[in-house]
Each structure stands twice: as C-alpha cells, then as structure tokens.
Amino acid sequence: MINADLERFLWDIPAHALKPLTSKSKACIQRLRTCRIDRPNLSRQPRRKLAAVLVLLYEQSGELRVLLTTRSKSLRAHPGQTALPGGKADDADESLVWTAFREANEEVGLPLPSASSNIHFVTTLSPFLSASQLLVTPVVALSSHPILSSLTPSLTEVDRIFDHPLEAMLDPQLILNNGELLVGEGEDWPYGDGEVYNTTDVRFDAYDGLLYRMHRFRTCASPIKGLTADILISVAELAYGRTPVYGQHPSNSEDDQGETYRAVVNRRIAENEMASMALERGGKV
C-alpha cells in the first residue's frame, strides 16, 4: 500500500518545479514521464531479493545532472565505488519508491517526500540485476533546485557526494565541454589521463555467462561503472530519446544483447516467484 501523502507526491509535478528548466530539460522530464516501460510484477518477490536506487536529477547551468555518491571504503560491499543512493527493501517500506527515498535520506540527508516541496517523482524503470542477484528498481525523481550543497554524507556509508551531467552518459566527451574538473590519473582513474571513457568485455556469472560490457565513465570523483553506469545509460537514453555514441553491448547485434540481458532478469523474477510459492505451500526450495 502507498499512503495518501506519498500517492500525491508520486503523480504530481507542479508547474513551478518545471518552469525554471530549459526547454531541453523539460523535454527530458516529459519523455521520462510518458515513456512506455514494461515493468514486471514484483509483488511475489522475496523482500530480501528487492532493492531500489534513487536517480535524482536537477538542472544546473542549463543541463540535467544526477546525484551520486562514493561509497565508504570501510564498507564490505563495493567499498570506494560510485553508487546511486539506495539499498535493500525493508519489510516496513510501503513501496520500492519509498525504499529509494528512505535510503537517500539515510545516506545523504535528502529530505523525505513529506518534508520537501522541491522533490518530485518522475518514473520507475524495470529492475536491473545486481552481481549479488538483487532486483534493483531505479526510481527517477526531479529536484526543482540544485541540492548538492545542502546534503550531508552518512559517516559510515558515504565518503563523498557529487554529481555528473546526465547527457554525458550518452556521449562521454561532453564532459570536456563544460570545464568539468575531472579526477586525475591514479587510484580512481587508472585508465590513462587522456581518457574519459573505458570498457572491458567479460563473461559475467550473474548474467548466466552472458558476455557483459563493463562501462567506466570518468568523473570529478570515483568513476561511474557497472550497474550504476547501466542504470544511468538507460535513464539518459529515455530522457534524451537517443542511443549512446559508443557501442553499448559487446556484440554487433545490440538489440539481441539487450534482449538477452532482459531475459536473464525475467528468468530470475520467475525463479524467485516459484521459490516463494513453494515456501508458501510448505515445500522445499
């Protein structure tokens, strides 16, 4: 169930939130809100298999930027890596939308929906599959004001809060056009000082051995890569209505690779549902 306050929050972006945006940014938000997305039913999935991340967009200097974090190096999972605010669903969460906002509140101090008139739900995407077999639902939202300077990182979870131009997920060279201060070659970017984008193709066990392209994008902090990159590429494709300038998949048949990945995700959803049904019947998984 979704309570009344959250329901109002979900479906209404007031005119004042869109008015300051450039026509290009408005068009992006409109595409995201109206795009047709095949969202599978996750109601029978075990809670322990569900997670959500918040893709918070806001406009600064005429371009849409996305909020990101560098995970604390003291964490056991993915220390020092770039992440979208988010995490596993709790039993008390009313929806995966709420999961994303709760986690963002805990990690970076983003106000909860009931406490802010500047943050507005845009859409959700179909779930992605993490290396640990979590079904991760991206929740896209818009902040009507740049919000980076008002956020505070969790001392135990986040080393740094930063942002990145969303459109640069489709064309990495755009990062060079706006005077962005990029991290130098070193621990955070060991791929060459002249590069802003790098890929490696690997067989990924989490995707049933599917050949997977690991995208890496240079930023002002830790690189965007892996699942976070995959999610942001998809959001950017929907927002700007075009495909990346680089090869998104490690095959000449881009559509086949995308469909194969989605088939793996749908198979996990079906497997989880069957396991849940077996448990409900008192059977063994």
Secondary structure, DSSP 8 states (H G I E B T S, - for coil): ---HHHHHHHH---HHHHTTS-HHHHHHHHHHHH--------TTS-GGGEEEEEEEEEEETTEEEEEEEEE-TT-SSSTT-EE-SEEE--TT-SSHHHHHHHHHHHHH----GGG-SSEEEEEE---EE-TT--EEEEEEEEESS--GGG----TTTEEEEEEEEGGGGT-GGGGGTTT-----SSSS-TT-TT-SEEEEEEEEGGGTTEEEEEEEE--SSS-EEHHHHHHHHHHHHHHHTS--SS-SSSSS-HHHHHHHHHHHHHHHHHHHHHHHHHHHTT---
